[in-house]
Amino acid sequence: MTVPKETVWELDPHTRAKHDILKRYLQAWYAILNTYYGRIVYIDGFCGPGRYKGGEPGSPLVAIDAAVNHRRAMQGELVFLFIDGRQDRIDHLRYELDGLSIPRNFDVSVKCGLFHEELVRLLDDVDNMGAHLAPTFAFIDPFGFKGIPFAIIERLLQHPRCEVFITFMVDALNRFLEHPNDQVVEHIVDAFGTEKCLEIAQMPGDRIQSLRVLYQDQLSKIAKFIRYFEMRDRNNRTQYYLFFATNHRLGHVKMKESMWKVNPDGDFLFSDATNPRQMVLFEKDTTHWLAEIIQQKFLGLGRPILCERVREFVEDETAYLKKHMTAALKVLEASNAVQVAPLKADGKKRRTNTYPDEAIITFLEH
């Protein structure tokens, strides 16, 4: 990916999809958090000028619009913190924001500075007060790998109800992994939070996948739910990964719902590689793949289980959603690979081709 040097640049298809995901997720996140908390925070770590050459909104305007035009009026305080290292882009963003009608309960701050330095100041202030951050969503969207030290990600996720959505530029990391400049190598080590990343340069096999696995492992130490998706071009070359990390099941499910609603326009592939045996293309019907995954997971238990257990597995450990589970279980039931009891665990009759949490399922050996 070419790093733009001008103040405002063209919107590429990958970024359009990424912003669509962001908007859809924030529409769910705002509503959920705004119901229970009087203050929620959105941080945009590499916010840019706010608009693209074609007039399309950038991530700051996407985030504000998702709140302003939400079907439910936002109550309490919504804090928006936009950070960028270039003054010309910050000036352009301020111009764009001046043209908006922003509700009085929205606190919008724009800072010209380095993301990691501004976040350190913010987190230090919170720590010095002995407090926790309000529920926070941090969108960290750099062009490269400089300025996103893993220590900052770790500090954010140590606060309850904080989530991160990161553009992880693995292609650039791979190309610079053996760079002779010690400062460049230091930025790479900082991004991973471990020198293990340098060992990958000497390892056989797919370096891109090894770098992704290492970053996922690092995030898994501080967050319960990790979702990563690949942005690939039509030559099947990985452009970058989108990493989402949270400690809340509902947030994880809502992010997956947002991702499944994005339709690639033909210029790229949007995929999940959670299962190393396959690449889930989001525009494809993957019912039979999921049926196989579910069967492999639960076959051999030798006893009936509640469908709730299958749903939690699908939602927590795969790229799929409940609707995909339903389609997969229909396939398995039609092929006599599973048997579903006529009565649910609550004693009520189960409707044909439905799989509520209380349904009782037995996986059958063939």
NORCOR-V625392 format. One line per field, one symbol per residue. phi: phi as a letter, one per 20 degrees, with the letter a starting at -180 (. if undefined). A space follows every 50 residues. Layout:
phi: ???
This chain:
phi: .fefdffccfeegffgfffffgfffffffgfffffdcebccdddfcfmen begenffegfffffffefdffdffdmddddcdcbedffffffffffffee edgfeeddccceregfffffffffffffemddffgcddedceeccfncgf gfgfffffegmdcccdedefffgffdfdffeffffffffffemafgffff fdefnffgfffffffffffffccfdcccceddefemefeadddccbdcgf ffffffgfffeedgeoebddcdcgefebdeefededgfffgffffffdfn fmbfcffgffgffffecceecgfffgffffffffemeccdffdefenefe fgmdcfgefdddedfd
